[in-house]
Amino acid sequence: MSFSLEVKEELSKHIGSSRHCQLAEIAAIIDGAGFIRAGEDGKLALYLQDDNPLVVRKFFTLLRKAFNIGTSILEDVPNIKENGRIYRPVIVDGKDLHSVLGAIRMIDTEGHIRDISDGMSPQVTRNSCCKRAFLRDSFMCLGSISDPNKGYHLEYVCDRRQQAENLQEMIESFDIKAMIVRRKKYYVLYIKEGAGIVDLLNIMEAPVSLMNLENLRIVKEMRNSINRRVNCEVANITKTVNAATKQIEDITYLRDHYGFENLPVNLREMAEVRLEHPDSTLLELGRFLDPEVGKSGVNHRLRKLSELADKLKGK
């Protein structure tokens, strides 16, 4: 099972305890997966996309809890196809439909049903807890999250810009940065930062998924930290080895083409010690000198030897 499906399964089991949060969840599902249309008998009915059984099942649970409406997939009522998607009927009773739509402010003062594409009423998510509920069920309908082993990316794929902007406003009300980008005919609201994704999982109340993601983040960050440290140490060792190799090459050149006897005493002693101890560090080399010399002093003498060798080579 993908991590995205694991998150949705966890969210599907979480139902808001208060009725206003349950209404926000119903509104989110209708906004993200719903379609209102007149059936063959001319009566309006509510349909839901049938590609996500978790959403349909949760919608039935919410109807039962918030309205005491018992319903299921209506096999005797034909499905409809719209924009390449198949929608199944879930509410065909006119009274039940008006009760639900009225409660989530989708019926205006004149009794007309507002179009879903107009977006949900802000009144439905006026409370912080209702925003959490709405984001939770919107993610079930529109969202996905990448495998955290490969990277951090969470997104809502929306049909309408207003839909994406409404979700963005809700998410950013919790101080989480979310961006919108156009992808073909869709508006994609996304979060790429691991910390932001963790915060959103917390807001949507998915503690198990949150802990799984956090554990993976910790392991990943530790692994990256170790790799950075190893790479740094390897780079330092390589730099030291290269420097020592050049020092020995330069000193050997001076011995063969200039003669140690022509060097000042301090440089001659430095050259001899370096050749005798090719694997020693600068600090260790300083201890072999008489009197002992510090690391910076050793480095200064070796640099003088290299400069002299370069001069003799005509560099």
C-alpha positions as CSV (number, residue, x, y, z in Angstrom):
1,M,0.0,0.0,0.0
2,S,1.3,3.5,-0.9
3,F,2.0,6.0,1.8
4,S,-0.7,8.3,0.2
5,L,-3.3,5.5,0.5
6,E,-2.2,4.9,4.1
7,V,-2.8,8.5,5.0
8,K,-6.2,8.5,3.3
9,E,-7.2,5.3,5.1
10,E,-6.3,6.9,8.4
11,L,-8.3,10.1,7.6
12,S,-11.3,8.1,6.5
13,K,-11.6,6.7,10.0
14,H,-11.6,10.1,11.7
15,I,-15.0,11.7,12.0
16,G,-15.5,15.1,13.6
17,S,-17.2,14.8,17.0
18,S,-19.2,18.0,16.6
19,R,-21.9,18.4,14.0
20,H,-20.5,21.6,12.6
21,C,-17.2,19.7,11.8
22,Q,-19.2,16.9,10.3
23,L,-20.9,19.4,8.0
24,A,-17.5,20.8,7.0
25,E,-16.5,17.3,6.1
26,I,-19.6,16.7,4.0
27,A,-19.1,20.1,2.3
28,A,-15.4,19.1,1.5
29,I,-16.5,15.8,-0.1
30,I,-19.2,17.4,-2.2
31,D,-16.8,20.2,-3.2
32,G,-14.1,17.7,-4.1
33,A,-16.0,14.7,-5.5
34,G,-19.6,15.7,-5.8
35,F,-21.9,16.4,-8.7
36,I,-25.6,17.6,-8.6
37,R,-27.7,16.8,-11.6
38,A,-31.3,16.0,-12.5
39,G,-32.0,12.4,-13.1
40,E,-34.2,10.7,-15.7
41,D,-37.2,11.6,-13.6
42,G,-36.2,15.3,-13.7
43,K,-35.5,15.4,-9.9
44,L,-32.2,16.6,-8.6
45,A,-29.8,14.1,-7.1
46,L,-26.3,14.1,-5.6
47,Y,-23.7,12.0,-7.2
48,L,-20.1,11.2,-6.0
49,Q,-17.1,10.0,-8.0
50,D,-16.8,6.2,-7.6
51,D,-13.1,5.9,-8.0
52,N,-12.4,6.3,-4.2
53,P,-14.5,3.9,-2.1
54,L,-13.0,5.4,1.1
55,V,-14.7,8.8,0.3
56,V,-18.0,7.2,-0.5
57,R,-18.0,5.1,2.6
58,K,-17.1,8.0,4.8
59,F,-19.8,10.2,3.2
60,F,-22.4,7.6,4.1
61,T,-21.2,7.6,7.7
62,L,-21.3,11.4,7.9
63,L,-24.9,11.5,6.5
64,R,-25.9,9.0,9.2
65,K,-24.3,10.9,12.0
66,A,-25.2,14.4,11.0
67,F,-28.6,13.9,9.5
68,N,-29.6,10.3,10.5
69,I,-29.9,9.6,6.8
70,G,-29.3,6.0,5.9
71,T,-28.2,5.5,2.4
72,S,-25.9,3.4,0.2
73,I,-24.9,3.1,-3.5
74,L,-28.2,3.1,-5.4
75,E,-27.9,0.3,-7.9
76,D,-31.3,0.9,-9.4
77,V,-30.4,4.6,-10.3
78,P,-28.1,4.9,-13.3
79,N,-24.6,6.4,-13.0
80,I,-23.7,9.5,-14.9
81,K,-20.5,10.3,-16.8
82,E,-19.1,13.8,-16.8
83,N,-15.7,15.0,-18.0
84,G,-14.4,11.4,-18.2
85,R,-15.5,10.7,-14.6
86,I,-18.1,8.3,-13.5
87,Y,-20.4,9.5,-10.7
88,R,-22.7,7.2,-8.6
89,P,-25.9,8.5,-7.1
90,V,-25.9,8.8,-3.3
91,I,-28.8,11.1,-2.4
92,V,-31.9,11.0,-4.7
93,D,-34.6,11.9,-2.1
94,G,-35.4,15.6,-2.6
95,K,-36.1,16.3,1.1
96,D,-32.8,14.7,2.2
97,L,-30.9,16.6,-0.5
98,H,-32.3,19.9,0.6
99,S,-31.6,19.2,4.2
100,V,-28.0,18.4,3.5
101,L,-27.4,21.3,1.0
102,G,-29.2,23.8,3.2
103,A,-27.1,22.8,6.2
104,I,-23.8,23.5,4.3
105,R,-25.2,26.8,2.9
106,M,-25.6,25.6,-0.7
107,I,-29.1,26.9,-0.9
108,D,-29.6,30.7,-1.3
109,T,-32.3,32.8,0.3
110,E,-34.6,32.2,-2.7
111,G,-34.4,28.5,-2.3
112,H,-32.1,28.0,-5.3
113,I,-29.2,25.4,-5.1
114,R,-25.9,27.1,-5.7
115,D,-23.5,25.5,-8.2
116,I,-20.7,23.4,-6.7
117,S,-18.2,25.3,-8.9
118,D,-19.1,28.5,-6.9
119,G,-17.2,27.0,-4.0
120,M,-18.4,26.3,-0.4
121,S,-19.7,29.0,1.8
122,P,-17.0,30.5,4.2
123,Q,-19.5,30.0,7.0
124,V,-18.9,26.2,6.8
125,T,-15.3,26.7,7.8
126,R,-15.5,29.7,10.0
127,N,-14.1,27.7,13.0
128,S,-10.5,26.5,13.1
129,C,-11.7,22.9,13.9
130,C,-14.0,23.0,10.8
131,K,-11.0,24.1,8.6
132,R,-9.1,21.0,9.9
133,A,-12.1,18.8,9.0
134,F,-12.5,20.4,5.6
135,L,-8.8,20.0,4.7
136,R,-8.9,16.4,5.9
137,D,-11.7,15.3,3.6
138,S,-10.6,17.5,0.7
139,F,-7.3,15.6,0.9
140,M,-9.2,12.3,0.6
141,C,-10.8,13.6,-2.5
142,L,-8.1,15.7,-4.2
143,G,-4.9,15.0,-2.4
144,S,-1.8,12.8,-2.7
145,I,1.5,12.6,-0.9
146,S,4.8,11.2,-2.3
147,D,6.7,8.3,-0.8
148,P,8.8,10.0,2.0
149,N,11.7,7.7,1.2
150,K,12.0,9.4,-2.2
151,G,11.1,13.0,-1.3
152,Y,8.6,15.4,0.3
153,H,5.7,16.5,-1.8
154,L,2.0,16.8,-0.9
155,E,-0.6,18.2,-3.3
156,Y,-4.3,18.9,-3.9
157,V,-5.2,18.6,-7.6
158,C,-8.1,21.0,-8.2
159,D,-10.5,21.6,-11.1
160,R,-10.9,25.3,-10.4
161,R,-8.5,28.1,-9.3
162,Q,-11.0,29.3,-6.7
163,Q,-11.0,25.8,-5.2
164,A,-7.2,25.8,-5.0
165,E,-7.1,29.3,-3.5
166,N,-9.7,28.5,-0.9
167,L,-7.7,25.5,0.2
168,Q,-4.5,27.5,0.1
169,E,-6.1,30.2,2.4
170,M,-7.2,27.5,4.9
171,I,-3.7,25.9,5.0
172,E,-1.9,29.2,5.3
173,S,-4.2,30.2,8.2
174,F,-2.2,27.5,10.1
175,D,1.1,29.2,9.1
176,I,2.0,26.6,6.5
177,K,3.3,27.8,3.1
178,A,1.5,26.3,0.1
179,M,1.9,27.2,-3.6
180,I,-0.4,26.9,-6.6
181,V,0.8,25.9,-10.1
182,R,-1.1,25.2,-13.3
183,R,-0.7,21.7,-14.6
184,K,-2.5,21.2,-17.9
185,K,-6.2,21.9,-17.1
186,Y,-5.7,21.6,-13.3
187,Y,-4.7,23.9,-10.5
188,V,-2.3,22.1,-8.2
189,L,-1.8,23.3,-4.6
190,Y,1.4,21.8,-3.2
191,I,3.7,21.7,-0.2
192,K,7.3,20.5,-0.7
193,E,8.8,21.2,2.7
194,G,8.9,18.2,5.0
195,A,8.1,20.3,8.1
196,G,5.1,21.8,6.4
197,I,3.8,18.4,5.4
198,V,4.2,17.1,9.0
199,D,2.3,20.2,10.3
200,L,-0.5,19.6,7.8
201,L,-0.8,15.9,8.8
202,N,-1.1,17.1,12.4
203,I,-3.8,19.6,11.4
204,M,-5.7,17.0,9.6
205,E,-5.4,14.7,12.6
206,A,-3.4,11.8,11.1
207,P,-1.1,11.0,14.1
208,V,0.0,7.5,12.8
209,S,1.0,8.8,9.4
210,L,2.6,11.8,11.0
211,M,4.8,9.6,13.2
212,N,5.7,7.4,10.3
213,L,6.8,10.4,8.3
214,E,8.7,11.9,11.2
215,N,10.6,8.7,11.8
216,L,11.6,8.5,8.2
217,R,12.6,12.2,8.3
218,I,14.8,11.6,11.3
219,V,16.5,8.5,9.8
220,K,17.0,10.4,6.5
221,E,18.4,13.5,8.1
222,M,20.8,11.3,10.2
223,R,21.9,9.5,7.1
224,N,22.5,12.7,5.2
225,S,24.4,14.2,8.2
226,I,26.7,11.2,8.4
227,N,27.2,11.3,4.6
228,R,28.1,15.0,4.8
229,R,30.5,14.4,7.6
230,V,32.2,11.5,5.8
231,N,32.4,13.5,2.6
232,C,33.9,16.4,4.5
233,E,36.5,14.1,6.1
234,V,37.3,12.4,2.8
235,A,37.8,15.8,1.2
236,N,40.1,17.0,4.0
237,I,42.1,13.8,3.8
238,T,42.4,14.1,0.1
239,K,43.5,17.7,0.4
240,T,46.1,16.7,3.1
241,V,47.4,13.8,1.0
242,N,47.7,16.0,-2.1
243,A,49.5,18.7,-0.2
244,A,51.9,16.2,1.3
245,T,52.6,14.6,-2.1
246,K,53.5,18.0,-3.6
247,Q,55.6,18.9,-0.7
248,I,57.7,15.7,-1.0
249,E,57.9,16.2,-4.8
250,D,59.2,19.7,-4.3
251,I,61.7,18.8,-1.6
252,T,63.0,15.9,-3.7
253,Y,63.5,18.3,-6.6
254,L,65.4,20.7,-4.4
255,R,67.6,17.8,-3.1
256,D,68.4,16.6,-6.6
257,H,68.7,20.0,-8.4
258,Y,69.7,22.5,-5.8
259,G,71.1,20.6,-2.9
260,F,70.1,20.7,0.8
261,E,73.5,22.2,1.7
262,N,72.4,25.4,-0.1
263,L,69.3,25.8,2.0
264,P,69.1,27.8,5.2
265,V,69.4,25.6,8.3
266,N,65.7,25.9,9.3
267,L,64.5,24.9,5.8
268,R,67.1,22.1,5.4
269,E,66.0,20.6,8.7
270,M,62.3,20.9,7.6
271,A,63.0,19.3,4.3
272,E,64.9,16.3,5.9
273,V,62.1,15.8,8.5
274,R,59.4,15.9,5.8
275,L,61.2,13.2,3.7
276,E,61.7,11.0,6.8
277,H,58.1,11.3,7.8
278,P,55.9,11.4,4.7
279,D,52.7,10.4,6.4
280,S,52.9,12.7,9.4
281,T,50.7,15.7,10.0
282,L,52.0,19.3,10.2
283,L,51.6,19.2,14.0
284,E,53.6,15.9,14.2
285,L,56.3,17.3,11.9
286,G,56.7,20.3,14.2
287,R,57.5,18.0,17.1
288,F,60.3,16.3,15.2
289,L,62.1,19.6,14.8
290,D,64.6,21.0,17.3
291,P,63.4,23.2,18.8
292,E,59.8,22.2,18.2
293,V,57.8,24.4,15.9
294,G,54.0,24.9,15.8
295,K,51.7,24.0,13.0
296,S,51.7,27.4,11.4
297,G,55.5,27.5,11.5
298,V,55.8,24.1,9.8
299,N,53.3,25.2,7.1
300,H,55.3,28.5,6.5
301,R,58.6,26.5,6.0
302,L,57.1,24.0,3.7
303,R,55.5,26.8,1.7
304,K,58.9,28.5,1.4
305,L,60.4,25.2,0.1
306,S,57.7,24.8,-2.5
307,E,58.1,28.4,-3.6
308,L,61.8,27.9,-4.1
309,A,61.2,24.6,-6.1
310,D,58.7,26.4,-8.3
311,K,61.1,29.2,-8.9
312,L,63.8,26.8,-9.9
313,K,61.4,25.0,-12.2
314,G,60.7,28.3,-13.9
315,K,57.0,28.4,-12.8
